[in-house]
Amino acid sequence: MPRWVERAIAAVSPAAALRREQTRAQIARSAHVRSLYEGASYSRRTQGWRAPFTDANVETRFANTRLRAVARDLRRNNAIATRGVATIQANTVGAGITPTVMATTDARKKRVAALVNKHFESTDCDADGRHNIYGLQNLAMGAIVESGEVLIRRRVRRSSDGYALPLQFQVLEADFLDSSVDGPLPNGNYAIQGVEFDLRGKRVAYYIFPVHPGSLSMGMTPGYRGQRVSADFVAHIYRVDRPGQVRGVTWFAPVIVRMKDLADYTDAQLLRQKIAACFGGFVTTADGSGPSFDDQGQLLPVTPSGINIEGLEPGMIQYLREGESIVFPNPPAVQDFGPYTNVTYHEVAAGLGVTYEALTGDLSQATYSGGRLGHLEYDRNVDSWRWNMLVPQMLGPIEIWTQDAVAAVTGSTEPFSLQWTPPERILIDVQMENEASKDAIRNGLSSRSEEVRKRGLDPIALDNEIAEDNRRADALGLIYDSDPRAVSGRGVSQKADGTPPSGARARNQADKQADEG
């Protein structure tokens, strides 16, 4: 603006002129601060970045459906994608995260444990009748990686159905959630992509289709809307990457393009090799035209395109006619295929949060120390997925639903809880890690129960089993060198006089009296 206009504004309204000057100074300071961060600058090097100022839900509103479809195509047709889902399932869930009943009295614990084990260990807990509770965990984890999220719906059953608990769980893909229900609702609440919130921001309901929207039966009813289901009957499990994020995103999102590029590159290299194998040589005449004849003067076969075909065999010597010559083409070479795929596999592994060895199964370059460090890093990711997502979002609601079902069966509201134990972590060096566990227990850095849980076992069940083994051995007068009550770790008797334990001694005394009698 011309300076005379600035002076006129100052003469008419000094306050307005002061505000304008302050605003210009603030803009200048902001530009200076922004220039200190290269990532925040606007330049040729940063012009290709997409940096919208949108929240997590705006980003997923239109992209999620397409992302899910592409991720499923990858899992169906790409071996590395299939392996990526499988290794996350195997390490996070494995044989299953097992429940242990914790109650105030032994009687209550035994009663509830009998009901829970009978129901969860069978396919009765699955609304589709295909999985036990551990299979449902595995199924849900695979859907989370592939589609970014999964729904578990509580299905209440009648006592006459004959189940140990009147309860079943139904695993639903993310497509069942009606994303078109979005914005203010008639009841005063608001919805975000099929999830209803009250004015306090609490989830109160989900809008769920009765059948998969991609099924043939759903296609017959265009415009059908999802049915409102109370949040008390639905568990919504997904990895929360941003605060306020309502819907999950496929874990393949950061590497989808890279995996597609690698698949196309692999196909192109395969085609190059096929082309290289198809052409052996070309026969040309003096004038560059004319058919070719064999030794008997017969015309060589001609392709539909008019090209003569000459066969090549190993060790063959072919005499050409006068004026003919043979030219061998340079077949296309395959260069840098290994390094490119190796780098891409490492990038895909990093994007999924797994190790390169786990993703590809390639252990040719692995060392003990490197493999152990990678395994430990992978374990941290697994612990995060398990304890920060799967247990609180899936197994937590299942625990509440189970408490209601047990109360309906037993008629008692005496409290109990379920403690979840993950599967055994495979030890790389069993002897070394067992010694580390013993040292941690002896030095008060860990409890025996915690070390037992790391191996995927229930400490209480293990103690009961050991006690039962000891009682049986004592009753039979058996002494094993693995029994720490009788023999030390070095094979020395624990008793100074070498006498057997009390149970075995009593059995020997009884046998002696019987012999004397």
Secondary structure, 3 states (H helix, E strand, C coil): CCHHHHHHHHHHCHHHHHHHHHHHHHHHHHHHHHHHCHHHCCCHHHCCCCCCCCCHHHHHHHHHHHHHHHHHHHHHHCHHHHHHHHHHHHHHCCCCCEEEEEECCHHHHHHHHHHHHHHHCCHHHECCCCCCHHHHHHHHHHHHHHHCEEEEEEEECCHHHCCCCCEEEEEEEHHHECCCCCEECCCCCEEECCEEECCCCCEEEEEECCCCCCCHHHHCCCCCCCEEEEHHHEEEEECCCCCCCCCCCCCCHHHHHHHHHHHHHHHHHHHHHHHHHHCCCEEECCCCCCCCECCCCCECCECCCCCECCCCCCCCCCCCCCCCEEECCCCCCCCCHHHHHHHHHHHHHHHHCCCHHHHHCCCCCCCHHHHHHHHHHHHHHHHHHHHHHHHHHHHHHHHHHHHHHHHHHHCCCCCEEEEEECCCCCCCCHHHHHHHHHHHHHCCCCCHHHHHHHCCCCHHHHHHHHHHHHHHHHHCCCCCCCCCCCECCCCCECCCCCCCCHHHHHHHHHHHHHHHC
